[in-house]
């Protein structure tokens, strides 16, 4: 049965509550105040998907989700909950977990390249203003139009320097660029580097296929990002997760309606995604969430208040678990009313009262049933997961990492010859050729940005071109040849299809 058991309804004649696998990619929301059981509900869902063979990605922002890698040990409270739910065949069980960490400390390093992230999301990480974002977009466009991939922060700095040196010609074709804006971007890159960006941008870049794996028994791998440090850089955290979602959206094939999702993506601390996001970015996020369902990906947001998620996105979340809210402030009271209004009515439940009266481990639940019909809201006692609830020791984490099937692929960084080195080679070649340049008859050259880029890529009578240098390198390129234009999707990720 491709369903996940969530718990037991508390009203008279209430039935057990399930999340149906065939509607799991219609997205969902887990909301509630701190300490009401959101993390346990997240673990229950993630474990349930894994048991169905569905890979999972989630971020562990407090370190308490790592217990999914260990089997639960029976205890008094656990047994009491099992007795309340009438569960007889329960046994502790560990989940197949792969740990990831941008900083490479608590898991395999997870990296991407500057080109793969794109200017839209990178500008948000750097907290650029509109003018500075425009200049960054110009730098990316010049690189993209010539099929050049920027791998790390040094490559981007080199590209920005090239744009500054040729600002007049580039401004004429792509729009005004100023040295002041380039300087501001460079300073923002320096701060990003101090925040760990030098570890995040580089190679080997993440291969999404490694997120779509099962173990030898057919269980879906739980890919867990250690985010205890990353969460202290909230904009970097939110943009990183949004980049991952964008990569899935741009590069997974259309599959339509499926019996089970291809991947389930949990977005914890969801309010960080939308805080201070410009309207244009919110619209793009809404578009991705709406359309990624057809790629077989389910997205589940976790946040304290349901109104942390914009209405346009909230309306697309068909599966919801609402834990207790405490109406201590006017905003809390408003949030309670908003949450109540979004649930399918059940005449047996006063939703507004119930939300403030739920105990720990209780939730108001609605899921999509056969035909996509929402289940009338049910007050349910949530079932316990079979894994440990809580943190793990360093020894346990090390043991899990040692069994990882992909450690050898990502644990060692690779620094290939790329834009920075190529530009250095060009400068050196130009310096060597300069003594001989005066004795040669000048040849007419193409003017404008086309001539600048052509001269830079192909070289001239005075210097070696970048393409000549690239021919000697192993730089990763898009498509089958260098010079093919890089195409980008809704959120700026490279479209590899």
N, C-alpha and C positions, 0 to 999 in steps of 0.2 A: 504494500500500500504506500503510495507516494505522498503521504501526509505527515505532518509533524504534530504530535500531541502537545497542546499548550497547557491544558488544565481542565478543571471541572467547574461548571457554572454553579453559582451559589443560590439562584432563585429556585422556587418550587418547580419540579418537573424539568429542570435544566439538564441539558445533555453535556457530554464532554465537548471541549472546544478544540478544533484542529485548524491548522493552516494547510490548505490544499496546495500540493506541489505544482499543479498545473496553473495556479494563479499566483504563484510566489513571485513571478517577475512583474507583477503589477505594483511592486514597490510597497513600502511600509514605513511606519513611524513607531518608535518607542519613546514615550515621554513620561515625565514625572519628576518630582522633587528629589533632591539628594537623599540617598538612604532608603528609598522606597522599593528598590528591587530592579531598577533598569538594567544593571549589569548582568544580573542573573537571567533576566529575560533574553538579553542579547546572547548570552552563552547557550541558553536553551535552544534558541533558533539556529545559531551557528552550528551547534552540535547536531541538531536535527538535520540540517542540510548536509553536513558531512556524512552522516549515516545513510543518507539517500544517494550518496555519490557525487554531490554538488560541491565544487571547490568554493572556498569562502575567503574574502579578504576583510580584515578588520584592524583597527588601530587600538593599541592598548595604552591609553593615556594615563592610567594610574598604576599599572603594573599588576592589577588584580585579575586580568583575563588570562595570564600565562598559565594559570592552573588548569586550563583546558588540555594541556599536554599531559596531565596526570589523572589517574583514576581517583574517584571520590572514595572516602572511607566512611562506613556507616557510623551514624551517631544518633543521639537521642532526638534532636530537633529534626534531623532528616527522616528518621523512621516515623516520627509523628506526622510529618507532612505526607509521607507515602501512605500511611494509614488513612488519613483524611481523604486522600484521592482514590483510595482503593487499589493502589498499584501493587501487584504481587510479584511480577517478574523482573523487578528492578535489580541491577547490579552495577557497581562502579566500573567505569571504562574510560581509558585515556583516548584522546583524539590525535590523529596525525597532524602535527603542527610543524610549520617551518617559520622560524623567527627571522625577522628583517629589522634593520636599523639603519637609518640614514648615516649615523655616525659610526657604524660598524662595531659597536661595543657589545650590544645585547642581541645581535643577530647578523645575518649576512648583509653586507653593505648593499644598499639599493640606490642605483644611480640612473641618471638620464643625461642626455646631452643638451646643450643650450639650444641647438636647432630643433630638437624634438619637443622641447617645452614651448617654444614660440614666444613672440614678443608680447602677446596679450596677457598671458599668465605671468611672464617674467616681470612685466611692468608692475603688476599688482604686488608681487613679492618685494620689489624694490621700492614700492610706495611712491612711484613717479607721478608728477602732475600731468595734465593733458598734453602740454607742449613737449615735455620730456618723453612721454610715451610715444608721441609722434616721431621724434628723432630716433628712438629705439626701433620703431617700426620701419623707418627708412633703412637703417643699418641691416635689419633682417631681410628687407626686400631686395636690397642690392646683392646680398649673399644668396638669397633664394633664387633670384632671377638668373644667377649664374651657376646654380647647382652646388653651391659651397656649403658644407656642413660645419657648423661651429660646435666643437666638442666640449670645451671647458671655458672657464672664466677668462683664461689668458687669450683664447681665440676671440672671444667677444671684445676684449680690450683692444686686440690688434685690429679687429674690424672697425671699431669705433675710431681708432687712430687713423685708419685709412679714410674713413668718412670725413674726419676733421681736416686731413691734408687736402682732400679734394672737394671741400664743402661747396665751392662755387659751382662746379660742374654738376654735382649731385643735386644741389638745390634746384638747378634749372630743370631737372627731369622729375624728381621725386617729391619736391617740396622743400621749403626752407629748413635748413639745419644750422644750428648755431653752436659755436665752441662752448658757450656758457652751459647749454643743455647737455652737451657731451660731457663736460666737466662734472655736472651734477650726477649724471648716470655713472660715471667712473667712481665718484665718491660713494654712491649707493652700492656699487659692486664691491667696494672695499669693505663696507659694513656687512654685506651678505657673506663675504669670504670669512670674516671673523665669526659669523653665526654658523659656520659649517658648510657654506655653499661650495667651497673648494672640494669637499668630500662628496657632495651630492651630484655635482656636475662633472661628468667624466665617463670613462669606460672601464669595464664592460657595462653597457647600458642594460637596463631591465628588459628581458624578453617576456612579453605578456604570456607566451605559451607556458612559462614556468608557473604562472598563477592558475592555470587551468589543468591541474594535475590531480590524479588519484593515486592512492597508495596501492600496494600489491593486493590488498583485500577488496579494492573497489571503493573505498571510502574517499570522499573529497578531502583534499589537503586544506587545512586551515592556515592561511598565510597571515601571520600576525606581525604587524609593525610595532616595534617598541617605540612609543612616543612620549615617554616620561620627560625627556629633554626637549623634544620637538614642540610639545604643547606650550612651552614657554616662549616660543616664537609663533604666536597664533596665526599670523598671516601666512607665514611659510608653511605651517601645518595645513591650513585650509587650502592653500593654492596647490600644494603637493597632492593632496587627495583629489582635488578637482582636475589636476593634470592627469592622474591615473584614470579617472572616469572619462576624461576626454580621449585618452589613448584607446580605451576599450570601445568607445563610441565610434571613433574614426576607423578602426582597423579590424573589428570583428565583423564577420559576414552576417547578412540578414538571415534569420532562421524562422521568423514568424512566431506563431503560438507553438509552444513545446510543452511536453509533459512535465519536464523539470527545467529549471534555469541552467544555463551553462556556467554561471558564476553569480554569487550573491555578494554584494558590496555593502558593508556597514560603515556609515559615516557618523562617527561619534563626535560630540560637541558641535552639532550641525549649525548652531547659531554663528559660529566663526566663519562659516562659508558665506553668509549673507551680510554680515556686519560691514558697513561702509562700502559694500559692493555697488558700483555704478549701475544705473538702470540697464544699460546695454549688456553688462555682464550677467545681470539677473535674468534677462531675457534669453541669453544664450544657455544659461544653466537650465532654465525651464525647458528649452527646446531639447537639450541633451537628455534630461530626465524623461521627457515625454516619449522620445524616439528610441532610447536605448533598450526599451522593453522588447522591441522587435529583434534585437541582437541577442536575446536570451539572457540579459543581465537584470537582476533584481537589485534595487537600491533601497536601503533601509536607513533612515535618519534617526539619530538618537539625540535628544535634547531635553532640557528641563521643562520648557514651556512649549506647547504646540504652536503658539504664534511666533516662535523663533523661526519657523519655516514660512516663507511667503505664501499667500493664499493660492497663487498660481501653481506652486509646487505641491502644497498641501492637498489640493484637489485631486492630485494624481496618485495619492497614497491610499491604496485600497485596503491594506492590512494594518491594523492599529492596535497597540497595547498602551493604554493610558493608566499609569500608576498614579498614586495619590498626589494631589496638589494642595498646598496649604494657603488658604486665602487670607493672609495676614496684611497684605497691602492692596491698594486700589488696583495695581497692575495684576496682582495675583487673582483678585476677584474677577477682573475682566478676562484673564486667561481661562479661568474655570468656565465662564459662560461661553467663551469661544470654543473650548474643547467640547462642551456639552452639545453645542449646536452642530458639530461636525459628525456626530454619531447617528447611525440609523436608529430611530426610536424603538424602545421596548416599553410597552405599557406597564410592565412589572418593575421598572427601574426609574427612579428619579435621578437622572444623570448628574445634575448640579449638586445634589446632596451627596451622592455616592462618591464623587471624585474627592471630596474633602474627608470622607469617612473611611476610605480604603486603608487596610492595614498593610504592613510590609509583606511583599510577596503576593499581594492581590492586584488585579488590574481589570479595567473595563476593556473588553476585547470585542473587536469586530473584524471578520475576515471575509474574503470573497468566497462564496459557495458556488455550487453548480450553476452554470449559466452566467457567472460573474455577478450574482445577486449578493449584496452585502448581508452578512448575518446581523440580525438585530442585536444591539449592544448587549453583552452579557457580562455580569460581574463574576470573575473567575478567580479561583485559587490556582496560582501558577505552579506547574510541576517543577521539581528540581532537576537540574542536569545530572548526567552520570559522571561528569568530571569534577575535579576539585574546584571549589569556589574559593579563590584567594591566590596569593602570590606563590612563587616557587623559589627554591634556593639556587644559588649560583651553580652548585654542582648539578642540580637537576637540569638547569638551562644548558649547561655545557654538554650534558649527556644527550639532550635532544638535538643540539647542534651537530654533535659528532655523527649522528645518524642521518643527517640531512642529505638528500640525493643531489643537491645542487651547490654544495659548499665550494667545491673546486672551481666552479664556473665564475663565482662573483667575489670570492674573498681576496683575490689579488688584483690590484688596480693595474690598468694598462694605460700607458701614455704614448699614443702613436703620434707620428709626425702629422701636424695639422696646420691650421691657419697661421698660428704664431710663428712656427718654424719656417713656414713657406715665405712669410713676409720678411723674416730675417735673412733668408737666403737671397731674396730679391734685392734687399738693401746691400748685402755684401757683394752680390754680382754687379750691382750698379756702381759701387765704389771701385771695384777692380777694373770696370770697363771705362771709368771716367777719364783716366790719363790718355786713352786711345781715342776718346770721343772727338777731341778737337781736330785730329788729323783726318777725320772722315767727313765726307760731304753729307750735310744734313738731308734727310729724306722727309718728304711731306707725310704727316700722320693725321689720322682722323681726329677731329676735334670733338669736344663735348664729353658727356658722361660715357657715351659708347666708346669713344677713343680712350678715355681713362681706364675703363674696365678692360677693354681689349689690350691696351698696353700692359696693364697689371697682370692679366691672365696669360697673354701670348708672348709678352716681352716686346722689345724694340731693338733698334740698333744700339741702344745704350745699356740695356740690362736684360738679365734672364727673366723670363715670364714665370708666373706662378704655376701655370699648367706644366711647364717643363720640369719644375721642381716637384709638382704633384705626381708626375709620371714616375718618379723614383720612389714615391711613398706608398704606404698601404692605407692611406686615409679612407675611411668608410664613406661611400657615396650613396646617393639615392638613385634607384634605377640601375641600369646596366652600364652607364657611362657618365663621366663627369660632364657637366654643362647642361644636363637636363634640368628643367625648371622644377623647383620644389613646390608642391601644391599643399595647401593647408585647409583644414576643415573649420568647423564652427568656432571652436575655442582655440584655434591656432596650432593644433597638433599636426604633424606631418601625416599626409594621407599616403600610405605605402601601396595602395591597391593600384 
